[in-house]
C-alpha cells in the first residue's frame, strides 16, 4: 500500500472506484473472516460505503464516529 493512503483510498486507487467494495455482503464476509478490522468497517461508514445500520448488522455493535 502506498504511504499516506488509508485502506479505502488504496482500494479506490487500484479499482478506479468504490463500486467493487460498496456491497454489504462484501464487508460482512470480510469482517466475519477477519480480513478487515472494526476500524476499517467504521471507515466504510464514514465514507458512506455502508450505513450505520449495516455496520451494526455486520459487527453486532452500534456505530460511533471515530
HELIX and SHEET records of a PDB file:
HELIX    1   1 UNK A    7  UNK A   15  1                                   9    
HELIX    2   2 UNK A   18  UNK A   21  5                                   4    
HELIX    3   3 UNK A   24  UNK A   32  1                                   9    
HELIX    4   4 UNK A   38  UNK A   46  1                                   9    
HELIX    5   5 UNK A   52  UNK A   59  1                                   8    
END                                                                             
